[in-house]
Structures are given as structure tokens and as C-alpha cells.
């Protein structure tokens, strides 16, 4: 070697023992074998290039060239590139591969023609002074035309490779010209004179990518025969690119022609941290029968936001290579890819009719939102949970960067959550069934209007408290105040409004008042519904409607300690056109139980999505034409014999009250009375098919606050459906009066 920086012969064991980030985890051919390797020495870098050379070789000619095949490993920021030089009286470059490729061995083929009296092949590596990485060479093979010579004198000493115009390898191919003549971006795509020369053929089989270049036609990459034995895909990789901004896209032309029916071309991202990702794009078939200009087609592909450096890999496959099949790529351009590039006037408001507007898919997640039409009055963004490949995966939709606003802003959107396994704006798939959709996202100046429903999950919805003792907003597990162990909405977290009624906190005859925002009056009577929890001694809860002018009107009261249970309350609002205040929450008094010890699955209302994935009755009982009913499917995605409970609100003691319902079933249905945590079976339906059948059950209970339970037990197929549930207080099923 002519340099103070030396190549060493080493193996994987020596490197991994000292520093696993230095270089290859194994050599190209065998994990126990050796290879040549160069990196920054422990004593520090005094010269940034190293070379080794072949013995002297005899002259060759164009009909019998000397061919060299080797495998190279260029890893990390220390890898400045690898060059093969031919030494005659002077030196000339025969091959080069710049920068870092990642932790892989890549094949290289060099063809040498020299009519001088002797020659040597020099392999030179450029090493940069950074934290990790290095360059390895292995499995060098020379063809029989590379014959040794006795002459062994070099007339000139090789000069080191040209220093790069920038010191930071992370700025190479970052889609920003840091050098005066943009040399740092010159080998990244086909838009510069040196376009694609920085690309690497990473093929290992009998097909590989070759650069076609002549003076009369545009350069292009094409698939040709290679020296490997296996019929595997041909792969060419870009240098390390990026990171990129959210609107980064790739444009290229491609042509697949020839006599074979099945030829393929695809594009894949190989993340420097996460490894290969699923294909971004693929084409199978032919673009034309012959080699003509009209056989070329253009592809435009969104690369999107990429946090880490990455490579793009073109992968191609054909049963045979040319002349029977041609696979070609040209005019590769990256568009608006710099990490700081955003459109000039981004807007977050979007109905998704014309694409994603100023939203983009986060490529560090596992799957993407899809644009679907026909779900509503516009297009929607949807995540379907039914795909079995998505278990545990998440898909994030992210907005472009927004400038700071001088006032508060309001984000509104329509959303749809179907099934038991759905969350949002990040949709995380944790089960088999369900769907998440969002639509009509609007970003407006000013505060949002107060919602008519409030679960107190994220905000207080404009409710306020006054009096000597305040209502508190429990907003998660962080609170240390007493209260229900679980909230009613989720059954897992603590999000509700509460007031402590202990005597030492709230004295006798004192009140704590929770007030809603002012609501617009209507001519119709409205129903206010809510869930409440009273556990202390001698509690008292009253709900009033307070007109803007005039006295308040009581619409609900309760004064019993009802144990550690959430109860359902409701009251009628008859306000004419007068604006009014009150509490409101929820719409339905039947609830899926939130108790994993009691059940594993949920009942649901039928919808278009259920009909796509489950068998359901052909019509409901009420109208006979629409499909509005409760159902419980026997999907083969969950284990047999799993069950689902749906509960009525707490009901008063009764001598006899009639429960009527219509059922349509292919699997087991049980009806229970639940009181004080104990169950009493009222009815078991095991043999029933269509059509709808009426059932009547007399409910008798001496205890206050009993509940009715419908339990579906799944089989391997079929469903249970319920419709027209009636609970007639004061009469038994024979219509005898049991309570005046």
C-alpha cells in the first residue's frame, strides 16, 4: 500500500469483539472466513485513503478483456467510497462506488482493457473521520485473461481520491445543494451529468442492473445477465438519501417489453434504521411489444416524510433477460424532497375529495389510511381493521407544520368508529374487527362551539362550577381524590365530573352546583340523559332546567346511596324558544358491559360494514325493510364460546313487569336478571332460526336497582339479533296490573 492507512485481513469475530459498529457482521461467503477491511485506526486518522494492488498483469485487448468480480461492504459515515484504478504508466479509474450502502455485501464487476507492457489493479478506499463504519472487500475473482507479468515497477505513485466538497456525509443526497456545483447531489438521480453513477447493483443472482450510456440517446438502467447462478430478482439501490419532507415524490420513466408474458418491476424503500419496507409501487406485464419510444410510461410515486436516511431499490424479475425481455428505467427525478419543504399555502381544512390536502401519512408507522368514496356525502379517510396482517400495527395521519396563530383555533372533524377495536387520529389495530374513518376536517379561527354530548374525556365542554365546594374534573389516573374507580364511558379510565360530599367537605344543607353552557331553545321537547354515581351517606342529586328568564324547573332527583354503580338518569326539557342550561350526556340506555371477567365481546348496531363482513337477518322486525337492530356475530376470528353482555339501566323493585323482545338467531341467547352482582337466569334460547320470533318474560324482583342482561354466546358461525325490546312497568306479560 502507498498509504499510511492500511487494509487488514480480519474476520467477523475480531470486529464484533472490539466494536460491532465498525463493519460487517460476517464476510461475504462464510461467517468464519476472512476479508480485507479498513477503518479509522485506534490511534486516529492521519491519512484518509488506503490502497492495495494486484500483482503485475500482462496486456489485454478488447476481445479478451481482464474481468474482476468482487464483493464490497461500505458501511456507515466512515465509508467515503471505493475506487478501482488501473496502473499503466499513468493511472486511470475503471470503476467506483461512492459513499455508504448499509450493512450489506454488494457485488462489483470491473472489465479492464490495457495494451501497455504491464498493468496493476489498485483498489483504493476513502475513509472519513466519523463515529462508526468502514469498508470491506471479499471474494475477489480474476478471469483467466488476467495473466501475471514479471514486470513489477510502477512509474507513478497514485494520488488519493478527490476530497469531497463537504465534510458531513449526511449532507450527501439530502436534496439540498451544499456545494458550489452541487457535487454532493450529483450521483443521486438522473438529473445531473453523473446521474446514477452513485447507484449500486445489489443483485446476487443471474440478473443484474447495467447502465446504458451513449452520445445519441438518454442514459438508462436496464436488466442484463449476471454471473450469479440463482434466478433471483435484479436489484439496484440509490445512495443513502434524505431525510425527506412530507410532499417528497419520485418521478421516473419505465419500459417493459419483449416476448415474455411475465416480467415485473417494483420500487421499495430500505430504511437505514428499520430495514426494507413493503413495496411502494409495482408493475407486472408489458408496456409494449417492441423497443419503441412509445413503450415508455411514466410513474409518479409519493415518497413522503422519512425521518431517517434511506435507499430506494428498483427490483426487477424476468424468466429470461434480453433479447427476450427488456426492463428499463430512466429520467429518475426527486421532486420537492428537502426536509424543510412545505407547500406555500398549506390548509388543514379538507373533505378529502381532492386527496389529502395538507395532511400526510407518517411513514414511521406500520400501515396507511385509505381514501374511500361512497361512505358518506363526500370521500373519507378509512382504516379497515379486518386485514389479518395489521395486528398490533398503527397508522398515523399528520398535518403539515402550521405557523403560530395569534388567537386560539378550532379543529373540527367528523369521525366514525365501527367495531370494538378502533382508535383515532392515530388508528391502532388491537383486534380483528372494526373500522375507523374521518372526514370533513375543518381548521377555523376562534374557539370551538360547545358539543351537545360530553364524556369529559378530553375537556369540560363548557361546564362550570360555583358554590363553596367545586365540582372537580377527574382526567385520568393522576387524581388522588375519592370517587368511582372507573368512568362510565370507557370503563377503564377516570374521566368524569365529581364533588366530594363528605360532611367535613360539604356541610349539611350546602350545595355544589355544576352548570352547562347556555343552549338554544327549540319548540320540541328534548331529552337530557346522563349517568351518575352516588356512594356517600345521605346523598342528594337534583337536575334543573334554568330558562334565561324565570325560575328553574326540576327535571330529575335521586337521594339513595346506590353502591359502587353508575346509574342512568334522564329528564325532559320543554323550553319553547327560550335558551336554557342543564347537564347532558349519552343517547342510549342499553350498554355493553365493561367487565372482562363477565364477557369478552360486544353487541353492536347493524350497519353497511357489518353486512360486508358478517351474516345478518335480511330485514329488521319493526319495518320489515330496513336493518336497524342489535346483533352479535359468530365470527371465526375469535374463539368459540366467547360471550357478550348488554345491560339495561338499573330498574326498581317490581312484583311483575313484562319484558318483550323479538329475536332472530343461529347461536345461543340467554337472558339474566342481575342484582347486587348476582345473576338469575330468566330464559335460555337454544333452538331458533329465522324469521323473527317474539319472546315474553315476567320480571320479578324484590331488590331495588336490578338490571336485565342479554347474553349472546358465539358459535363458529351465525349470529344473534334483537329488535323491539319493550319493558312495560306496572303490567305483567298477561297485561294484569301489578302496580297502580
PyMOL commands that set and color helices and strands:
alter all, ss='L'
color gray80, all
select helices_A, chain A and resi 12-18+169-171+183-185+293-295+388-390+608-613
alter helices_A, ss='H'
color red, helices_A
select strands_A, chain A and resi 8-11+34-38+49-53+66-75+79-87+91-98+106-112+120-127+134-142+200-201+207-212+220-225+234-237+249-258+263-271+275-284+297-302+310-318+325-335+359-361+370-372+380-384+394-395+397-399+409-418+427-428+435-445+464-466+472-475+495-498+513-515+526-532+541-547+552-558+567-573+580-581+591-592+604-605+630-633+643-647+654-665+668-675+678-685+693-701+707-713+719-728
alter strands_A, ss='S'
color yellow, strands_A
deselect
rebuild
show_as cartoon
